[in-house]
């Protein structure tokens, strides 16, 4: 029985599993997951963003655009312009959501399903932008009821 489990063909999901004696009909299949998976499904839109003969950076231009804008935002934050840098980072995330929505193939920018990626990138980008706009001192965006909530909780 141990020799049957160690064979290379027994790990894939589509390979026939060894029959056990004594079961109804003579054959029972294990409910355990396979020890070796042969492949996984790519997320929708996870194909190359450029033809296969293009150099590697060109094939992943959507991801590189988002990472480049995020890196620029981090550099601006490092040079003591927190609000502008954080806005760049948030806008890069929102740009990633837009790219994920518009383009059929976005390369490695596709991590999960299209809806989940758009919701995650867009939600995080919107939260970062709003926090950057409301950062103190001298907030660029003032939301009056938030002051009331803060004063209510501090009393």
Secondary structure, 3 states (H helix, E strand, C coil): CHHHHCCHHHHCCCCCCCCCCCCHHHCCCCCCCCCCCCCCCCCCCCCCCCCCCCCHHHHCHHHHHHHHHHHHHHHHHHCCCHHHHHHHHHHHHHHHHHHHHHCCCCHHHCCCCHHHHHHHHHHHHHHHHHHHHHCCCCCCCCCHHHHHHHHHHHC
